[in-house]
C-alpha cells in the first residue's frame, strides 16, 4: 500500500498553477469540440455553440474571446465527410 500524499504537498502543487487554469482547460476543450463540428458555419451559429457549451461546463463566457474564436472557426473550411 502506497503512503498518502501530505496535505501540504497537495497545496504546494496546486499553488504552482496559475489562477484560472481549470477554466482555460474547459475553454480550450469547448473551442476544439466546436471547431470539429461547426467549421465554416456562420459566426453567429459558432458563437452560440461556444457559449452554450461553456455554460454546460460552468464557464461564464467572455464575449470578446468567444467572438474571436467564432470568427476564426467560421472562416475555416468545413471538414469533408469521412475526413
Secondary structure, 3 states (H helix, E strand, C coil): CCCCCCHHHHHHHHHCCCCCHHHHHHHHHHHHHHHHHHCCCCHHHHHHHHHHHHHHCCCCCCHHHHHHHHHHHHCCCCCCCCC
